Amino acid sequence: MRHCGLNLTTLFKAGVFMSNPSSDSTAQKKKIFSPKPENYKVSLKYEGMLLKEENEHRSIAELKRKYAR
């Protein structure tokens, strides 16, 4: 089996998992993807990473602010 070199982060940034825009997009709010914390932990494990215990009870938004480059 070959590895394509793409991870979930790359796919989300590329817009692979985005829904199709409707014709009346001005009346709708833009949907923002927010993963469930348990799903986020599983995703990290697939990429060989773990959350530190000190970060375990923080929200994903807080973690993004802390580790933003």
C-alpha positions in Angstrom: 0.0 0.0 0.0 1.4 3.4 -0.9 1.2 6.5 1.3 -0.1 9.5 -0.6 1.6 12.0 1.8 -1.6 13.8 2.8 -2.8 14.2 6.3 -6.1 15.5 7.6 -4.8 19.0 8.1 -3.7 19.2 4.5 -7.0 18.0 3.3 -9.0 20.4 5.4 -6.9 23.3 4.3 -7.3 22.3 0.7 -11.1 22.4 1.1 -11.7 18.7 0.4 -14.3 18.4 3.1 -16.2 21.6 2.4 -19.9 21.4 1.4 -21.2 22.7 -1.9 -22.2 26.4 -1.8 -25.9 27.1 -2.3 -27.4 29.6 -4.7 -28.6 31.8 -1.9 -25.3 32.0 0.0 -25.7 35.7 1.0 -28.6 34.8 3.3 -26.8 32.0 5.0 -24.0 32.3 7.5 -20.7 30.8 6.6 -20.3 27.5 8.4 -17.1 27.1 10.4 -15.7 23.6 11.0 -15.1 22.8 14.6 -14.0 19.2 15.4 -15.2 17.4 18.5 -12.4 17.2 21.1 -12.5 13.3 21.1 -12.3 13.2 17.2 -9.4 15.7 17.4 -7.5 13.5 19.8 -8.0 10.4 17.5 -6.8 12.5 14.5 -3.6 13.5 16.4 -3.0 9.8 17.3 -3.1 8.9 13.6 -0.5 11.5 12.9 1.7 10.2 15.8 1.1 13.1 18.2 -0.6 13.4 21.6 -1.9 16.3 23.6 0.0 17.2 26.7 -1.8 16.7 30.0 -1.7 20.4 30.7 -3.5 21.1 27.4 -6.1 18.3 27.7 -8.9 20.4 29.2 -8.4 23.4 26.9 -10.7 24.1 24.0 -9.4 23.7 20.4 -9.7 27.5 19.9 -7.4 28.1 22.9 -4.9 25.6 21.7 -4.9 27.2 18.2 -4.2 30.6 19.8 -1.4 29.2 21.9 0.4 27.4 19.1 -0.3 29.9 16.3 2.8 30.8 14.4 
